Amino acid sequence: MGLRLSLCPCAIEDRESAPAGSLPLAGGPRHFAACEAVLREEGRLRARAVVPLAQLGAWATGFGAETAAEAEVLLARLSAPRAPFAGLDLGTPRIMGVINVTPDSFSDGGDRFDAGRAVDDGLAMVEAGAAILDVGGESTRPGATPLDAQEELRRVVPVVRGLAEAGASVSIDSRRATVMAAALDAGARVINDVTALEGDPESLALAAERGVPVVLMHMQGEPGSMQAAPRYDDAALDISVYLEDRVVACEAAGIARADIAVDPGIGFGKTVTHNLEILDQMALYQGLGCAVVLGVSRKGFIGKLSRGEAPQARLPGSLAAALAGVARGVQILRVHDVAETAQALALWRAVGGRGPAPGAGSV
């Protein structure tokens, strides 16, 4: 591996107040006038600077023609509008509602363990503003132990089928190819994998063969031990490199970049400091040219930064973190509290004049 360039947009403002020469972040209402440019070689830092866009070409050329060309590619990806994902226009942030069909998830374990209750709650989420419903049968909370595949199937397939037959757009949250396949057969339209299609040797080929959109999440380690001692040279950059490599692997397998969304995996093998660094630099991931998913809802770092609140009491912090993400270009928010998030986004749009709400069944 030679020199590797990363560009994280900064000086991000609404279109009306952005200076001349700024670019739209992922084609949206927020514009950026400069980037933090980081050049690394074999993981070692070579250069780091905040560079105005007007000077970025000259700065990159100083490190060679290949770096200059890479800067052009990254700027094009950072500024281009995102293609629709799973049939959804991403011109405004969308909500992915969480349907955990588990007895032991960190914040809502047992709430929807009954399939009928899960379907009813999911349809209520659609009514409240969810564009996608993310159905999972295995808890991946810190310290969780792996679940038997047959039990995972028993939990998720009836819920996926019930929601899909009612017209909901469903993603399957699983790291097992057998579960993914069964959920797709039952009507799921998206695969959401916490292992970025690495956890099961059959999952990448399955996703490519079925031609469905995928969400690739970063996780350091595995749920049972991921929070023991997570370490990074630079959390946001290391995760960006990992996700870029996974996007390239998916493209090589035949999955189009427009059908790939990336999720940096807040709380999955990260300390509080790592989570804050990632949130602050969420715009970095737009350089992958994919939709960006953010899951901060009720996460433990919120309580650690506040007063130690239980998961169900972390809604204010969840909304604050979600809005920090959309201000940095995030297209999809994965949340437990759909109606509250939809309301927060409605105000975010209105106050900034950032365009009308999308149609029914979205935010």
C-alpha positions as CSV (number, residue, x, y, z in Angstrom):
1,M,0.0,0.0,0.0
2,G,1.3,3.4,-1.0
3,L,0.1,6.8,0.0
4,R,-3.6,6.9,1.1
5,L,-5.5,10.2,1.1
6,S,-8.6,10.9,3.2
7,L,-10.7,14.1,3.0
8,C,-13.1,15.1,5.8
9,P,-15.2,18.1,4.8
10,C,-15.2,21.0,7.4
11,A,-16.5,24.5,7.5
12,I,-19.9,23.0,6.7
13,E,-22.8,25.5,6.5
14,D,-26.2,25.7,5.0
15,R,-26.2,26.6,1.3
16,E,-27.4,30.2,1.8
17,S,-24.5,31.1,4.2
18,A,-21.7,29.1,2.5
19,P,-19.0,31.0,0.8
20,A,-18.4,31.1,-2.9
21,G,-16.6,28.1,-4.2
22,S,-18.0,25.7,-1.7
23,L,-19.4,22.3,-2.7
24,P,-22.6,20.5,-1.6
25,L,-22.0,17.7,0.8
26,A,-23.4,14.6,-0.9
27,G,-25.5,16.9,-3.1
28,G,-27.5,18.0,-0.1
29,P,-28.4,21.4,1.5
30,R,-25.1,21.6,3.5
31,H,-22.0,22.9,1.8
32,F,-18.4,22.7,2.7
33,A,-15.6,25.1,1.9
34,A,-12.6,23.2,3.1
35,C,-11.4,19.7,4.0
36,E,-9.1,18.2,6.6
37,A,-6.7,16.4,4.3
38,V,-4.8,13.4,5.8
39,L,-2.2,11.5,4.0
40,R,-1.0,8.2,5.5
41,E,1.5,5.6,4.3
42,E,1.2,2.0,5.7
43,G,-0.9,3.5,8.4
44,R,1.7,6.1,9.4
45,L,0.9,9.8,9.2
46,R,2.6,11.7,6.4
47,A,0.7,14.9,6.4
48,R,-2.4,16.5,8.0
49,A,-3.8,19.9,7.2
50,V,-7.1,21.8,6.9
51,V,-7.1,23.0,3.3
52,P,-9.5,25.4,1.6
53,L,-11.1,23.8,-1.5
54,A,-9.4,26.4,-3.8
55,Q,-6.0,25.2,-2.6
56,L,-6.7,21.5,-2.3
57,G,-5.5,20.7,-5.8
58,A,-2.1,22.4,-5.3
59,W,-1.7,20.8,-1.9
60,A,-2.4,17.3,-3.2
61,T,-0.1,17.8,-6.3
62,G,2.8,18.5,-3.9
63,F,2.6,14.8,-3.0
64,G,2.5,13.6,-6.5
65,A,0.2,13.0,-9.5
66,E,-1.5,10.0,-8.0
67,T,-2.4,11.9,-4.8
68,A,-3.8,14.8,-6.9
69,A,-5.9,12.3,-8.9
70,E,-7.1,10.7,-5.7
71,A,-8.1,14.1,-4.3
72,E,-10.2,14.7,-7.5
73,V,-12.0,11.4,-7.1
74,L,-12.7,12.0,-3.4
75,L,-14.1,15.5,-4.0
76,A,-16.4,14.2,-6.7
77,R,-17.7,11.5,-4.3
78,L,-18.0,14.0,-1.4
79,S,-20.1,16.4,-3.5
80,A,-22.2,14.1,-5.7
81,P,-25.9,13.5,-4.8
82,R,-26.5,10.0,-3.5
83,A,-28.4,7.6,-5.8
84,P,-31.6,6.2,-4.4
85,F,-31.0,3.3,-1.9
86,A,-33.5,0.5,-1.7
87,G,-35.8,2.7,-3.8
88,L,-35.6,5.6,-1.4
89,D,-34.7,9.1,-2.5
90,L,-31.9,10.3,-0.2
91,G,-32.3,14.0,-0.8
92,T,-33.4,14.3,2.8
93,P,-32.5,12.1,5.8
94,R,-34.5,8.8,6.2
95,I,-35.4,6.8,9.2
96,M,-34.7,3.1,9.7
97,G,-36.8,1.8,12.6
98,V,-35.4,-0.9,14.8
99,I,-37.4,-4.1,15.3
100,N,-35.5,-6.3,17.7
101,V,-37.2,-9.7,18.0
102,T,-35.1,-10.7,20.9
103,P,-35.4,-11.2,24.7
104,D,-32.0,-9.7,25.4
105,S,-31.2,-6.6,23.3
106,F,-29.6,-3.8,25.2
107,S,-32.5,-1.4,25.3
108,D,-35.7,-3.1,24.2
109,G,-35.0,-6.8,24.8
110,G,-38.4,-8.6,25.1
111,D,-40.5,-5.7,24.0
112,R,-41.2,-7.3,20.6
113,F,-40.4,-11.0,21.2
114,D,-43.9,-11.9,20.2
115,A,-44.1,-11.9,16.4
116,G,-47.6,-10.3,16.3
117,R,-46.5,-7.5,18.5
118,A,-43.4,-6.9,16.4
119,V,-45.4,-6.6,13.2
120,D,-48.0,-4.2,14.8
121,D,-45.2,-2.1,16.3
122,G,-43.4,-2.0,12.9
123,L,-46.4,-0.8,11.0
124,A,-46.9,1.9,13.6
125,M,-43.3,2.9,13.0
126,V,-44.0,3.2,9.3
127,E,-47.0,5.4,10.1
128,A,-44.8,7.5,12.3
129,G,-42.2,8.1,9.7
130,A,-39.9,5.0,9.2
131,A,-38.9,4.4,5.6
132,I,-37.3,1.1,6.4
133,L,-37.8,-1.4,9.2
134,D,-34.7,-3.3,10.4
135,V,-35.6,-6.7,11.8
136,G,-33.1,-8.5,13.9
137,G,-33.3,-11.7,15.9
138,E,-29.9,-11.9,17.5
139,S,-28.6,-9.4,20.1
140,T,-25.2,-7.9,19.3
141,R,-25.0,-5.8,22.4
142,P,-21.6,-5.8,24.2
143,G,-21.1,-9.1,25.9
144,A,-23.7,-10.9,23.9
145,T,-23.2,-14.6,23.1
146,P,-23.9,-16.0,19.6
147,L,-27.4,-17.3,18.9
148,D,-28.3,-20.6,17.3
149,A,-29.2,-20.1,13.6
150,Q,-32.4,-22.0,13.8
151,E,-33.6,-19.9,16.7
152,E,-32.7,-16.8,14.8
153,L,-34.7,-18.0,11.8
154,R,-37.7,-18.9,14.1
155,R,-37.7,-15.3,15.5
156,V,-37.3,-13.2,12.3
157,V,-39.0,-15.0,9.4
158,P,-42.6,-14.5,10.6
159,V,-42.0,-10.9,11.4
160,V,-40.3,-10.1,8.1
161,R,-43.1,-11.9,6.2
162,G,-45.8,-10.1,8.1
163,L,-44.3,-6.7,7.6
164,A,-43.5,-7.3,3.9
165,E,-47.0,-8.5,3.2
166,A,-48.3,-5.4,4.8
167,G,-46.3,-3.3,2.4
168,A,-43.4,-2.3,4.6
169,S,-39.8,-2.0,3.3
170,V,-37.8,-4.4,5.5
171,S,-34.1,-5.0,6.0
172,I,-32.8,-8.1,7.7
173,D,-30.2,-7.4,10.5
174,S,-28.2,-10.6,10.5
175,R,-24.6,-11.9,10.1
176,R,-25.7,-15.4,8.8
177,A,-26.2,-16.2,5.2
178,T,-28.9,-18.7,5.9
179,V,-30.9,-16.2,7.9
180,M,-30.3,-13.5,5.2
181,A,-31.6,-15.9,2.5
182,A,-34.7,-16.9,4.4
183,A,-35.5,-13.3,5.2
184,L,-35.1,-12.3,1.6
185,D,-37.4,-15.2,0.6
186,A,-39.9,-13.8,3.1
187,G,-39.9,-10.4,1.6
188,A,-36.9,-8.5,3.0
189,R,-35.4,-6.0,0.5
190,V,-32.1,-5.1,2.3
191,I,-29.3,-6.9,4.1
192,N,-27.8,-5.1,7.2
193,D,-24.7,-6.9,8.5
194,V,-22.7,-5.9,11.5
195,T,-19.8,-7.8,10.1
196,A,-19.9,-6.0,6.7
197,L,-20.5,-9.4,4.9
198,E,-17.3,-10.9,6.4
199,G,-18.8,-12.9,9.3
200,D,-20.2,-15.7,7.1
201,P,-18.2,-16.9,4.1
202,E,-21.4,-17.3,2.1
203,S,-22.9,-13.9,2.8
204,L,-21.1,-11.8,0.2
205,A,-21.9,-14.1,-2.7
206,L,-25.5,-14.4,-1.5
207,A,-26.0,-10.6,-1.5
208,A,-24.5,-10.3,-5.0
209,E,-26.5,-13.2,-6.3
210,R,-29.8,-11.8,-5.0
211,G,-29.0,-8.3,-6.2
212,V,-30.2,-6.6,-3.0
213,P,-28.9,-3.4,-1.3
214,V,-26.5,-4.0,1.6
215,V,-25.5,-2.0,4.7
216,L,-21.9,-2.7,5.7
217,M,-21.1,-1.9,9.4
218,H,-17.8,-1.7,11.1
219,M,-17.2,-3.7,14.3
220,Q,-13.9,-4.2,16.0
221,G,-13.8,-7.8,17.3
222,E,-17.0,-9.6,18.1
223,P,-19.9,-8.8,20.4
224,G,-18.8,-11.0,23.3
225,S,-15.5,-9.1,23.7
226,M,-15.6,-6.0,21.5
227,Q,-15.6,-3.5,24.4
228,A,-12.8,-5.1,26.3
229,A,-10.0,-2.9,25.0
230,P,-10.8,-1.3,21.6
231,R,-7.8,0.4,20.0
232,Y,-7.2,2.5,16.9
233,D,-4.4,4.6,15.4
234,D,-7.1,7.0,14.4
235,A,-10.7,5.8,14.9
236,A,-12.5,7.7,12.2
237,L,-9.7,7.2,9.6
238,D,-9.1,3.5,10.4
239,I,-12.8,2.8,10.1
240,S,-13.0,4.7,6.8
241,V,-10.2,2.6,5.4
242,Y,-11.9,-0.6,6.5
243,L,-15.2,0.4,5.0
244,E,-13.5,1.4,1.7
245,D,-11.9,-2.0,1.5
246,R,-15.3,-3.7,2.1
247,V,-17.0,-1.5,-0.5
248,V,-14.3,-2.5,-3.0
249,A,-14.8,-6.2,-2.1
250,C,-18.5,-5.8,-2.7
251,E,-18.0,-4.2,-6.0
252,A,-15.6,-7.0,-7.1
253,A,-18.4,-9.5,-6.2
254,G,-20.8,-7.6,-8.4
255,I,-22.6,-5.3,-6.0
256,A,-22.9,-1.7,-7.3
257,R,-21.7,1.1,-5.1
258,A,-25.1,2.7,-5.4
259,D,-26.5,-0.4,-3.6
260,I,-24.1,-0.1,-0.7
261,A,-24.6,1.9,2.5
262,V,-21.9,2.2,5.2
263,D,-22.2,2.4,8.9
264,P,-19.2,3.2,11.2
265,G,-20.7,1.2,14.0
266,I,-21.0,3.5,16.9
267,G,-20.5,1.5,20.1
268,F,-19.2,-1.7,18.4
269,G,-15.7,-1.9,19.6
270,K,-15.3,1.8,20.5
271,T,-14.7,3.8,23.6
272,V,-16.6,7.0,24.4
273,T,-13.7,9.0,22.9
274,H,-13.7,6.9,19.7
275,N,-17.5,7.4,19.3
276,L,-17.1,11.2,19.7
277,E,-14.3,11.3,17.2
278,I,-16.4,9.3,14.7
279,L,-19.4,11.5,15.2
280,D,-17.4,14.7,14.7
281,Q,-16.0,13.4,11.5
282,M,-19.1,11.7,10.0
283,A,-18.7,13.7,6.8
284,L,-15.5,11.8,6.1
285,Y,-17.5,8.7,5.1
286,Q,-19.3,10.6,2.3
287,G,-15.9,10.2,0.5
288,L,-16.9,6.5,-0.1
289,G,-19.6,7.6,-2.5
290,C,-22.2,5.6,-0.6
291,A,-25.2,6.3,1.6
292,V,-24.2,6.7,5.2
293,V,-26.1,5.0,8.1
294,L,-25.8,6.2,11.7
295,G,-27.0,4.2,14.6
296,V,-26.6,6.1,17.9
297,S,-30.1,5.5,19.3
298,R,-30.0,4.8,23.1
299,K,-26.3,3.8,22.9
300,G,-24.3,3.5,26.2
301,F,-21.9,6.4,25.5
302,I,-24.9,8.8,25.8
303,G,-25.4,7.8,29.4
304,K,-21.7,7.9,30.1
305,L,-21.5,11.5,28.8
306,S,-24.6,12.5,30.8
307,R,-25.8,11.1,34.2
308,G,-25.7,7.3,33.6
309,E,-29.3,7.1,32.3
310,A,-30.8,3.8,31.4
311,P,-31.3,3.1,27.7
312,Q,-35.0,4.1,27.6
313,A,-34.0,7.5,29.2
314,R,-31.5,8.4,26.5
315,L,-33.9,9.8,23.9
316,P,-32.7,13.5,24.2
317,G,-29.0,12.4,23.8
318,S,-30.0,10.1,20.9
319,L,-31.7,13.0,19.1
320,A,-28.8,15.3,19.7
321,A,-26.3,12.8,18.3
322,A,-28.6,12.0,15.3
323,L,-28.9,15.7,14.4
324,A,-25.1,16.1,14.7
325,G,-24.9,13.3,12.1
326,V,-27.4,14.7,9.6
327,A,-25.6,18.1,9.9
328,R,-22.6,16.2,8.6
329,G,-24.4,14.6,5.7
330,V,-25.8,11.3,7.2
331,Q,-28.6,10.0,5.0
332,I,-30.2,7.2,7.1
333,L,-30.7,7.2,10.9
334,R,-31.3,3.8,12.5
335,V,-33.4,4.5,15.6
336,H,-35.7,3.0,18.2
337,D,-37.8,6.1,18.7
338,V,-39.2,6.8,15.2
339,A,-41.9,9.5,15.9
340,E,-39.6,11.6,18.0
341,T,-36.8,11.4,15.5
342,A,-39.2,12.3,12.7
343,Q,-40.3,15.4,14.6
344,A,-36.7,16.4,15.3
345,L,-35.9,16.1,11.6
346,A,-38.9,18.1,10.7
347,L,-37.7,21.0,12.8
348,W,-34.1,20.6,11.5
349,R,-35.4,20.9,8.0
350,A,-37.7,23.9,8.7
351,V,-35.2,26.0,10.7
352,G,-32.5,25.7,8.1
353,G,-34.8,25.9,5.1
354,R,-33.5,22.5,4.0
355,G,-36.4,21.5,1.9
356,P,-39.8,19.8,2.4
357,A,-40.4,16.5,4.1
358,P,-40.5,13.4,1.8
359,G,-43.7,11.6,1.1
360,A,-45.7,9.2,3.2
361,G,-43.9,6.4,4.9
362,S,-40.7,8.4,5.2
363,V,-39.3,11.3,7.3
